[in-house]
């Protein structure tokens, strides 16, 4: 179970008066729960609340440029994206693409802070029909270019032959089930938490909800090794490890890049890989991918 903070501990953590904590709770501005007449605060939600309400970011002096040789990607990890980076490095000698696995939200924030050229993200929006625009709008004064990488099938990965008979998200409430989870800030965790909330399931009541791993493949390996019964992830991992899979939804996985560097040669060369036959062949051989929009710029519906 996640650690619960008292009102006094929250006040000390935020360096504010305890009365201000009560005011924020009364205004429903701060995440809190009341147990036996006492206000308690899940620490991870307080930390997330602080991050989501941060608005005063330092100005960036200039956008990070690729220098026509190095392309830095950061954000959500993906099996096909790993293959794409390898294809780029093999196809363009003298160039190098590298990737930092820091989750979708981490990638968007890294792009904002000029720590990468391309952010890989699949953050589902409140309307559950669009992805990434809402989060990018919160981080950027000028919206980056959004290029589709793929659509991919997200769901639940479980042991082969499904011994616990996991047939829907509600089965995660099974008392004997052990979950392996993804970290806060990842698109996969955001989707799982939304599904749990829609079905009235409290994450802190699920064994293993706070056991987090860094990659989709790590989820599959935990299930394969028997250390967990189920975890959120993509069909590609279930297929690679011969595990069971329950689909939840197709999601859009995008690559975000600032307009200032979008037309640089190295960046365009990387996006050019998305039109290549080796890339398309890789997408056909791995289950759970749709590449019909790969490499195309994505716009918000109202534009």
C-alpha positions as CSV (number, residue, x, y, z in Angstrom):
1,X,0.0,0.0,0.0
2,X,1.2,3.5,-0.8
3,X,2.4,5.6,2.2
4,X,-0.3,7.8,3.7
5,X,0.7,11.2,5.1
6,X,-0.9,13.1,8.0
7,X,-2.0,16.7,7.7
8,X,1.1,17.7,9.7
9,X,3.4,15.7,7.4
10,X,1.9,17.2,4.3
11,X,2.4,20.7,5.7
12,X,6.0,19.9,6.5
13,X,6.6,18.4,3.0
14,X,5.2,21.5,1.3
15,X,6.6,24.0,3.8
16,X,3.2,25.5,4.4
17,X,1.0,26.1,7.5
18,X,-1.2,23.1,8.6
19,X,-4.2,25.4,8.3
20,X,-3.5,25.9,4.6
21,X,-3.6,22.1,4.1
22,X,-7.1,22.1,5.7
23,X,-8.1,25.0,3.4
24,X,-6.9,23.2,0.3
25,X,-8.8,20.0,1.3
26,X,-12.0,22.0,2.0
27,X,-11.7,23.6,-1.4
28,X,-11.2,20.1,-2.9
29,X,-8.0,21.4,-4.4
30,X,-5.7,18.7,-2.9
31,X,-6.1,14.9,-3.1
32,X,-7.1,13.5,0.3
33,X,-9.1,10.7,1.9
34,X,-10.9,10.7,5.3
35,X,-10.5,7.5,7.4
36,X,-12.0,7.3,10.9
37,X,-12.5,11.0,11.0
38,X,-8.9,11.8,10.1
39,X,-7.6,13.3,6.9
40,X,-4.9,11.2,5.2
41,X,-3.0,11.9,2.0
42,X,-1.4,9.3,-0.4
43,X,2.1,10.5,-0.8
44,X,2.4,9.7,-4.5
45,X,-0.8,11.7,-5.2
46,X,0.6,14.7,-3.3
47,X,3.8,14.5,-5.3
48,X,1.8,14.2,-8.5
49,X,-0.4,17.2,-7.5
50,X,2.7,19.4,-7.0
51,X,4.1,18.4,-10.4
52,X,0.8,19.0,-12.2
53,X,0.4,22.4,-10.6
54,X,3.9,23.6,-11.5
55,X,3.6,26.5,-13.9
56,X,6.7,28.7,-13.5
57,X,9.3,27.0,-15.7
58,X,12.6,28.7,-16.6
59,X,12.9,30.1,-20.1
60,X,14.9,28.0,-22.5
61,X,17.7,29.9,-24.2
62,X,17.5,28.0,-27.5
63,X,16.2,24.7,-28.7
64,X,18.5,21.7,-28.7
65,X,19.8,21.1,-32.2
66,X,20.8,17.8,-33.7
67,X,24.0,19.1,-35.3
68,X,23.1,16.8,-38.2
69,X,24.7,13.8,-36.4
70,X,23.0,13.0,-33.1
71,X,19.2,12.4,-32.5
72,X,18.1,12.1,-28.9
73,X,14.7,10.5,-28.2
74,X,13.1,10.2,-24.8
75,X,9.8,9.0,-23.4
76,X,7.8,5.8,-23.6
77,X,9.6,2.7,-24.6
78,X,8.4,0.4,-27.4
79,X,9.6,-2.7,-29.1
80,X,9.1,-1.4,-32.6
81,X,10.7,2.0,-31.6
82,X,13.8,0.1,-30.5
83,X,14.0,-1.6,-33.9
84,X,13.5,1.7,-35.6
85,X,16.4,3.3,-33.8
86,X,18.6,0.3,-34.8
87,X,17.4,0.7,-38.4
88,X,18.4,4.4,-38.4
89,X,21.8,3.7,-36.9
90,X,22.5,1.1,-39.5
91,X,21.2,3.1,-42.4
92,X,22.8,6.5,-41.7
93,X,26.5,5.9,-40.8
94,X,28.1,8.9,-39.1
95,X,24.7,9.5,-37.3
96,X,23.5,8.2,-34.0
97,X,20.1,7.9,-32.4
98,X,19.8,7.3,-28.7
99,X,16.9,6.8,-26.4
100,X,16.1,7.6,-22.8
101,X,13.3,5.5,-21.2
102,X,11.6,8.0,-18.9
103,X,7.9,7.5,-19.6
104,X,5.6,9.5,-21.9
105,X,5.2,12.4,-19.5
106,X,8.9,12.5,-18.8
107,X,9.6,12.6,-22.6
108,X,7.2,15.5,-23.1
109,X,8.8,17.4,-20.2
110,X,12.3,16.6,-21.5
111,X,11.4,18.0,-24.9
112,X,10.1,21.2,-23.2
113,X,13.4,21.5,-21.3
114,X,15.5,20.9,-24.5
115,X,16.9,17.7,-23.2
116,X,15.9,15.7,-26.3
117,X,14.9,16.2,-30.0
118,X,12.0,13.8,-30.1
119,X,9.5,12.8,-27.4
120,X,7.8,9.4,-27.6
121,X,4.3,9.6,-26.0
122,X,0.9,7.9,-25.8
123,X,-0.9,9.8,-23.1
124,X,-4.6,9.3,-23.3
125,X,-6.6,12.6,-22.9
126,X,-9.6,13.1,-20.7
127,X,-12.0,12.7,-23.7
128,X,-10.4,9.2,-24.3
129,X,-10.4,9.8,-28.0
130,X,-7.3,11.9,-28.5
131,X,-3.7,11.5,-27.3
132,X,-0.9,13.8,-26.3
133,X,-2.2,17.2,-27.4
134,X,-3.7,18.1,-24.0
135,X,-0.5,17.3,-22.2
136,X,1.7,19.1,-24.8
137,X,-0.5,22.2,-24.4
138,X,0.1,22.2,-20.7
139,X,3.9,22.1,-21.2
140,X,4.5,24.3,-24.3
141,X,3.7,27.9,-25.3
142,X,4.1,26.8,-28.9
143,X,2.8,23.3,-29.8
144,X,5.4,20.9,-31.2
145,X,4.9,19.0,-34.4
146,X,3.2,15.7,-33.6
147,X,4.1,12.8,-35.9
148,X,2.3,9.4,-35.6
149,X,4.6,6.5,-35.0
150,X,2.0,3.8,-34.8
151,X,-1.2,2.6,-33.3
152,X,-0.7,-0.3,-30.9
153,X,-2.9,-2.6,-28.9
154,X,-2.7,-2.1,-25.1
155,X,-4.2,-4.5,-22.6
156,X,-3.4,-6.9,-19.8
157,X,-0.6,-9.5,-20.0
158,X,-1.1,-12.7,-17.9
159,X,0.2,-16.2,-17.6
160,X,-0.3,-18.6,-20.5
161,X,-3.7,-20.5,-20.5
162,X,-5.0,-17.8,-18.2
163,X,-5.2,-19.8,-15.0
164,X,-6.9,-17.0,-13.0
165,X,-9.5,-16.6,-15.8
166,X,-8.8,-12.9,-16.3
167,X,-11.6,-11.8,-18.7
168,X,-12.0,-8.1,-17.9
169,X,-10.5,-5.3,-15.9
170,X,-12.8,-6.1,-13.0
171,X,-11.0,-9.4,-12.5
172,X,-8.0,-7.4,-11.1
173,X,-10.0,-7.2,-7.9
174,X,-9.5,-11.0,-7.4
175,X,-8.0,-11.4,-3.9
176,X,-5.3,-13.9,-4.9
177,X,-4.1,-11.9,-7.9
178,X,-0.6,-10.3,-8.0
179,X,-0.1,-7.3,-10.2
180,X,3.0,-5.9,-11.7
181,X,2.6,-2.2,-12.6
182,X,4.2,0.6,-14.6
183,X,5.4,3.9,-13.2
184,X,3.4,7.1,-12.8
185,X,4.0,9.3,-15.8
186,X,3.8,6.4,-18.3
187,X,0.9,6.2,-20.7
188,X,0.3,2.6,-19.7
189,X,-0.2,3.5,-16.1
190,X,-2.5,6.4,-17.0
191,X,-4.6,4.0,-19.0
192,X,-4.7,1.4,-16.3
193,X,-5.7,3.9,-13.6
194,X,-8.5,5.3,-15.8
195,X,-9.9,1.8,-16.4
196,X,-9.7,1.0,-12.7
197,X,-11.5,4.2,-11.8
198,X,-14.2,3.6,-14.4
199,X,-14.9,0.2,-12.8
200,X,-14.7,1.4,-9.2
201,X,-11.6,-0.5,-8.3
202,X,-9.1,1.0,-5.9
203,X,-5.5,0.4,-6.9
204,X,-4.3,0.3,-3.4
205,X,-6.5,-2.8,-2.8
206,X,-4.7,-4.8,-5.5
207,X,-1.6,-6.7,-4.4
208,X,1.4,-5.5,-6.3
209,X,-0.2,-2.2,-7.5
210,X,2.8,-0.3,-6.1
211,X,5.3,-2.8,-7.6
212,X,6.5,-0.8,-10.6
213,X,8.9,-1.7,-13.5
214,X,10.4,0.5,-16.1
215,X,9.5,-1.3,-19.4
216,X,6.8,-3.2,-21.2
217,X,9.1,-6.1,-21.5
218,X,9.8,-6.0,-17.7
219,X,6.1,-6.5,-17.1
220,X,6.1,-9.6,-19.4
221,X,9.2,-11.0,-17.7
222,X,7.8,-10.7,-14.3
223,X,4.7,-12.6,-15.4
224,X,6.8,-15.2,-17.2
225,X,8.9,-15.8,-14.1
226,X,5.8,-16.3,-12.0
227,X,6.5,-13.3,-9.7
228,X,3.3,-11.7,-10.9
229,X,0.0,-13.0,-12.4
230,X,-0.9,-10.0,-14.6
231,X,0.3,-6.5,-15.6
232,X,-0.6,-3.8,-18.1
233,X,1.3,-3.8,-21.4
234,X,1.2,-4.2,-25.1
235,X,0.3,-7.2,-27.2
236,X,3.8,-7.2,-28.8
237,X,5.4,-8.3,-25.4
238,X,2.8,-11.0,-24.9
239,X,3.5,-12.3,-28.3
240,X,7.2,-12.2,-27.9
241,X,7.1,-14.2,-24.6
242,X,4.2,-16.5,-25.5
243,X,1.9,-15.1,-22.7
244,X,-1.8,-14.5,-22.6
245,X,-3.2,-11.1,-23.5
246,X,-6.5,-9.3,-22.9
247,X,-6.9,-6.3,-25.2
248,X,-8.3,-3.1,-23.7
249,X,-7.9,-0.6,-26.5
250,X,-5.9,0.5,-29.5
251,X,-3.9,3.6,-28.7
252,X,-2.1,6.2,-30.7
253,X,1.7,6.4,-30.1
254,X,3.2,9.7,-31.3
255,X,6.6,11.3,-31.7
256,X,6.7,15.0,-30.7
257,X,9.4,17.4,-32.0
258,X,9.8,21.1,-31.8
259,X,9.2,23.1,-34.9
260,X,12.7,24.7,-34.7
261,X,14.4,21.4,-35.4
262,X,11.8,19.5,-37.3
263,X,13.3,20.2,-40.7
264,X,16.9,19.5,-39.7
265,X,18.5,16.8,-41.9
266,X,19.1,14.2,-39.1
267,X,15.5,14.6,-37.8
268,X,14.0,14.2,-41.3
269,X,16.2,11.2,-41.9
270,X,14.9,9.6,-38.8
271,X,11.3,10.2,-39.8
272,X,12.2,8.9,-43.2
273,X,12.8,5.5,-41.7
274,X,9.1,5.3,-40.9
275,X,8.4,5.1,-44.7
276,X,11.0,2.4,-45.4
277,X,10.1,-1.2,-46.2
278,X,12.3,-2.6,-43.4
279,X,10.2,-0.6,-40.9
280,X,6.9,-1.7,-42.4
281,X,8.1,-5.3,-42.4
282,X,9.0,-5.1,-38.8
283,X,5.6,-3.8,-38.0
284,X,4.0,-6.7,-39.9
285,X,5.9,-9.3,-38.1
286,X,5.2,-8.1,-34.5
287,X,1.6,-8.5,-33.3
288,X,-0.4,-5.6,-32.1
289,X,0.7,-2.8,-34.4
290,X,-1.1,-0.7,-37.0
291,X,1.2,1.4,-39.2
292,X,-1.3,3.0,-41.5
293,X,-0.7,6.5,-40.2
294,X,3.0,6.0,-39.4
295,X,5.1,9.1,-40.4
296,X,2.1,11.4,-40.9
297,X,1.7,14.6,-39.0
298,X,-1.3,14.5,-36.6
299,X,-3.5,17.5,-36.0
300,X,-6.1,18.2,-33.4
301,X,-9.6,17.8,-34.7
302,X,-10.5,21.5,-34.4
303,X,-7.5,22.6,-36.4
